[in-house]
Amino acid sequence: MRILGIDPGYAIIGYGLLDYVNSRFHTAGYGAITTDAETPFSQRLVIIDDKIDKLYEAAKPDAISIEKLYFVNNVTTGIAVAEARGIILMRAERHGIPVYEYTPLQVKQAVTGYGKAEKAQVM
């Protein structure tokens, strides 16, 4: 099984690709899709759409794991991330890839064993 994990954003979309074979995970790839801050937001969404589409074509994942959107402090940034996340989800649907969503707490708990881990601990 091949799983593509995605950390959504609009400036940086992080991703990791894992193969699960014989009860073991193996890293198959990782990287980031980036957009330039000087680029108008609507064009950034087009760039995200193109790059996500190419990533799905190249990686051929069996499933996608993506973080559920959660924001408290900056609603404006949260809305922009939600728009980019919508493209990521739409492309998954068009490629017929099932999507599994997890809260930041669930991701941190799974990766570090502590649901309130700092970013450096998760990395």
C-alpha positions in Angstrom: 0.0 0.0 0.0 1.2 3.5 -0.8 0.2 6.4 1.4 0.6 10.1 0.7 0.6 12.3 3.8 -0.1 16.0 3.2 0.2 19.0 5.5 -1.9 21.6 3.7 -1.1 25.2 3.2 -0.9 27.8 0.4 2.7 29.0 0.8 4.1 25.5 1.6 2.4 22.2 1.2 4.5 19.5 2.8 4.1 15.9 1.8 5.6 12.5 2.6 5.1 9.3 0.6 5.2 5.9 2.4 5.1 2.4 1.2 3.6 -0.2 3.6 5.0 -3.6 2.7 5.3 -6.8 4.9 4.0 -4.9 8.0 6.7 -2.2 7.6 6.8 1.4 6.4 9.4 2.6 4.0 9.9 6.2 2.9 9.3 6.5 -0.8 9.6 10.2 -1.1 8.9 13.6 0.5 9.0 17.2 -0.4 7.1 20.4 -0.6 5.0 22.3 -3.0 5.7 26.0 -2.7 4.2 29.2 -4.0 5.8 32.6 -4.1 4.4 35.3 -1.8 4.6 37.9 -4.6 2.2 35.8 -6.8 -1.5 36.8 -6.7 -3.5 34.4 -4.5 -5.7 33.1 -7.4 -2.5 32.3 -9.4 -1.1 30.5 -6.3 -4.2 28.3 -6.3 -3.6 27.4 -10.0 0.0 26.5 -9.2 -1.2 24.3 -6.3 -3.7 22.6 -8.5 -1.2 21.9 -11.2 1.5 20.6 -8.8 -0.9 18.5 -6.8 -2.2 16.9 -9.9 1.3 16.0 -11.1 2.2 14.7 -7.6 -0.8 12.4 -7.6 0.0 11.2 -11.1 3.7 10.5 -10.3 3.2 9.0 -6.8 0.1 6.9 -7.5 -1.0 6.7 -3.9 -3.6 4.2 -2.7 -4.7 6.6 0.0 -4.1 10.1 1.2 -3.8 11.2 4.8 -4.4 14.9 5.4 -4.6 17.1 8.4 -8.0 18.5 9.2 -8.0 22.3 9.2 -7.9 23.8 12.7 -7.2 27.5 13.4 -7.8 29.7 16.3 -5.8 32.9 16.0 -5.8 33.9 12.3 -9.1 33.4 10.5 -7.8 35.1 7.3 -4.9 32.6 7.0 -7.2 29.8 7.9 -9.6 30.6 5.1 -6.7 30.8 2.5 -5.4 27.4 3.8 -9.0 26.0 3.5 -9.2 27.1 -0.2 -5.9 25.4 -1.0 -7.0 22.3 1.0 -10.1 22.2 -1.1 -8.0 21.9 -4.2 -6.0 19.1 -2.6 -9.3 17.2 -1.7 -10.9 17.9 -5.1 -7.9 16.5 -7.0 -7.9 13.4 -4.8 -11.6 12.8 -5.7 -10.9 13.3 -9.4 -8.0 10.7 -9.2 -10.2 8.3 -7.2 -7.9 8.3 -4.2 -9.6 7.8 -0.8 -8.8 10.5 1.8 -8.4 10.1 5.5 -8.5 13.2 7.7 -6.8 13.6 11.1 -6.7 16.4 13.6 -3.4 18.0 14.5 -3.8 16.3 17.9 -4.2 12.9 16.3 -1.1 13.4 14.1 1.1 14.6 16.9 -0.1 11.7 19.1 0.7 9.1 16.4 4.1 10.6 15.5 5.5 11.5 19.0 3.2 9.8 21.5 2.1 13.2 22.8 -0.8 15.1 21.4 0.5 18.5 22.3 4.0 18.1 20.9 5.8 21.1 19.5 6.6 21.3 15.8 10.3 20.5 16.4 9.3 17.3 18.2 7.1 16.2 15.3 9.9 16.9 12.8 
